[in-house]
Structure formats: C-alpha cells, structure tokens
Amino acid sequence: MKLVPTGIENFKDMIDKDAYYVDKTDLISNVLNEQVVLYTRPRRFGKTLNMSMLYYFFSIKEKENAYLFDNLNISKNKDALKHQNQYPVIFISLKDMKNNSYEGQMIRFKEIICLCAKNYLELLDGDDLLGSEKELFQRYVDNKMCDDELESALFNISYYLRKYYHQKVIILIDEYDVPLQSAYQNNYYEDMVNFLRNVFSMALKTNDALEKGIMTGCLRISKESIFTGLNNFSSYSILNNISNEYFGFTEREVKQLLKDYHLSSYMDEVKEWYDGYLFGNLEIYNPWSTLTYVKNKIYDACFKPASFWANTSSNDLVINYIQNGDDELHNEFEQLIQGHALTKYIKPELTYREMDNINNVYSFLLLTGYLKVIKNLGENQYQLVIPNKEVYEIYKQSFMSYFEDYTSSRKNELYQMLMNGQIREANELLNDILSRSISYYDNEESFYHGFLVGLFSGKMLKSNREAMNGRFDICILPRQIFQIALILECKHSSRVKDLIKDAKEGAKQIVEQRYMDEVINDGYPNVKGYGISFHKKQCYLVEVDKE
C-alpha cells in the first residue's frame, strides 16, 4: 500500500518514496502556453508541490531525474517533452518571509538569494561571466550583498545563467504574497510593496533572459500596487476555469483515492467534510484534509472526520473579522453558519490594505477558501456559502473562542451586579454578552438554560434541582454562608413584546414555588432571585420582590 503523503511537498521525494500521487503534471502543458503567470489558491491546495514538480521537469540540472515523470500524464505529451530539463531554473519560496520587521524580511530574502546562488556555483568556474559579474555573484553566494543589491538579485542571477547556459531562464516564485501579509500586519506594508514591485518588475518584465515566470499565492494583489507594468502577465484564481483542475482534488480523483485504500464506503463522509470548493465551474476537494483523513482512517477504522485545515493554517482572517466586526457582519456570519447564502460583490484583485474595509471581507474569505460560490449573478456578484463541514467548524470554533474570551472577562462583573442588585447595569451587560453569542441553537428554553450555566461556570452551581414545590433553573451558591446566593429562573419569550411580562412571570414563580426558602433552609440566609426572559439575542431581568 502506497504511503499517504500528508507532509511531502518535494516532487522527487513524492515519487522516490512511492507515495500516493494524484497526477497534476498536465499543469506543465498549461505553463508552456504562458509567459508570466500567477496561480492563486487557498493554503494547502498543492501549490508548493506543483512548483516543485515544474522545477524537476524544466531544470537543466535535473536531467538525471527525468525518470520521475515516467508513466505520468505528461509523458504522453511529445511536444511538452521537448522542453524537459532544457532550462536553467530559479526556484524560490517566500513562504517563510513572516518577520515582524522590514529589516528582518531583508535578512531572510538575502538568505533566499544566497541559497539560490549556491545552487549554481559552476558560474564561478567558467569564462562566460565578467570579473565584476563573478564578484557580485560571489557576494550572493557568501551572503554578503548590500541591501541596495537585493532588488536586482533575481534579475542578475537570471542574466548570468543565460550567459553561462546559453538558454533563457525559468523563474518560479512560490507563495509570493506571504511577505506582504506579514508587512501589513506589522506596519511596514509600503516598504514591502515597493521592494517586491521592483524585484518583480526587473525579474519578470524588463528581463531579456526570461523564458517564463510562474508564481503562486493565496491572493492576487492588485496590479497597481505590485504588478505594475507586467503586460505579459496572466492570473488564474478560483474564479477562472483555466487551470482549475491542477490544484486540489476533483471528485473523480477522490473516488479513486478512496477506492485504492478500500475506503469507498466513506465517500459521503469525505464529501460532507472536505468537498464544496468551486474552482471555475469545477467541484474541488481540499487535498490536504482528504489525504489526512485517509491516513487516519487506514490505521483506525473508527476515526471520525475533523477540521484538519483549522489545525494546520492560521485562521486569522475569520478570527479578526469576528473579533472586530460590527453587528451586521456578525449577523451575516451567523446566517452563513446556519446554512444560508449571502449575495456579495467580489473584487478579484485586492491589496492587504483593503482587508479592513467591510466591503472587501467576503472577497478575502472567498479567495482564501473560507467561502464558496454557488451562483454567479454577473457583474462580479456571487451567492456565497460555507464550503463544507470542515470550514463550518472553523467559523463555529472562532465564534465560540471569541465568545468565551469575552464572557470570561465580563462574567464576574455580571455576577457582582446581580449580587448588588444593580438590575439596570446587569440587564445591559447580559444583553451585550448574549448579542456576542452565535445563534446556531434552536431558540428554546433549554439553550438559554445552558447559556447561563456556561456563563457562570466556575461558580458553585445547582441546576434543575427539586426545590420545595417545584424545580428551580439555576442556583449560584456563595463560597461563604453569609454571602448572597442567587436563584435564576429562565423563560423563553416567543416575541420581543413578551420579554418583560415573561421575566416577571419567572420572578413570580420563584416566590410562589418557594425556591428561595429551600436555599435558606440549606443554611444560606441571604438570597436574591431573578426572573430572566429570552427572545433570540435579547433578554430581560426582573428581581424578585421579597415583600
């Protein structure tokens, strides 16, 4: 049985280890029709593995590894094979450029250039380069270049490679937009944009040594900010049909994968959790999560699906929008979680500076894999839903984490208000807390009971206990008998206009059923009671009148 490759991003390792490989080599044919091209896809959808595959196919230094493509789809394409191992290739990845300062990013980029140069030490031995060119290349190798030499480094190395090999160069840049995201988050975005704009312009635009440039990333950063002047530039996102089958798994590929591992009976489960993406008009599964599920299922037949994507990727986008979004955004997110579609205008090109604009939230979420198009309404308007159960769990967990953090910081304040009889303040705070919860419940009294139990977790609680003539909902006992005990009686109101009436009914029930007497008989002489009514995300508190 073949190895399930959940952590392999190097194409040679994939083939040499006889790992299960879903053949994406037809991407090569697509690349041959482009000059400079950008493929944008969400994280963990096979971008780095595909770039590694392109490197081993095109690189003039990998001729001994031509066997890697034996029996793969591209081996049947005679025209494509004419290009196999014919080009000097520069392959760099920017995915580790996540430093919190511009200076740190420049240090990391120097290391990338250094490693790139060390891959071509033969340039120092021949007579093709001038003495001054060898001197500069040696500085690249020794990582002793100046900052002002960095912008032209890729251009220079490609120029030197063409002189040495007498062949134009292919440049592969993986995860090009990672440094831009870090720059935005750490307030040096303009510096990073200017730097990368100059790097890309020199290497991919004004470069006679360039045969092809291929880039990958999560987002296409708008032309005016980063790709200025690249007239030979093509970009394919999840909204395009071109190249839609090369990143992620198609349904046919997933069915074959499960069949090969004797797991075909779990197809519905895999579809529910990891399907749901739409690239162009093609249905796509998350490849990382599907393979991780298969790997776990092989060794444990009782294994249940989980949100692997949430555990391997930063979900800052969703968390940030939940924490900082307004009521309208929260309400719309709740509609998504409840399975409803939203109709939104989508910008296919963005800058990270536009992340905070409420009008662009859904563009970022769609292009990074947190939403799915179910209908194109034209003029960049789309109906959007959460793609699958895995991503649903990310939204739900993000909401719950945010809610728990907020309630943890405010629940003692609410408790003190109830102890002190600050009814107006307690009403306002409890309504605020409830408004930040998420409405994936059935709006029944049982939910609100659980809501209050969770809210006062850590206290000495008695819940649904038999008391004198009935059963109170919640009793919060103090640590010491001379302190105040609280009794809370919940009511579910069918209408907003019934909130006050129903809260009073709850307070009346505490008195008529003698709930407070039961607590007093247990040895707690000081007791306060509150009737609380709930309707969706509104509530109302009434204190029991002991008289």
Secondary structure, DSSP 8 states (H G I E B T S, - for coil): --B--SS---HHHHHHTTB-----TTHHHHHHT-SEEEEE--TTSSHHHHHHHHHHHHBGGGGGGGGGGTTSGGGG-HHHHTTTT-B-EEEEE-TT---SSHHHHHHHHHHHHHHHHHTTGGGGTSSSS-HHHHHHHHHHHHT---GGGTTTHHHHHHHHHHHHHSS-EEEEEESTTHHHHHHHHTT-HHHHHHHHHHHHIIIIIS-TTEEEEEEEESS-B-HHHH-TT-TTEEEE-TT-STTTTSSSEEHHHHHHHHHHTT-GGGHHHHHHHH--EEETTEEEE-HHHHHHHHHHHHH-TT-----HHHHHS--HHHHHHHHH--HHHHHHHHHHHTT--EEEE--SSB-GGGGG-GGGHHHHHHHTTS-EEEEEEETTEEEEE--SHHHHHHHHHHHHHHHHHHHHHHHHHHHHHHHHT-HHHHHHHHHHHHHTS---S---HHHHHHHHHHHTTTSEEEES-EETTEE-SEEEE-SSTTS-EEEEEEEE-SSGGGHHHHHHHHHHHHHHTTHHHHHHHTT---EEEEEEEEETTEEEEEE----
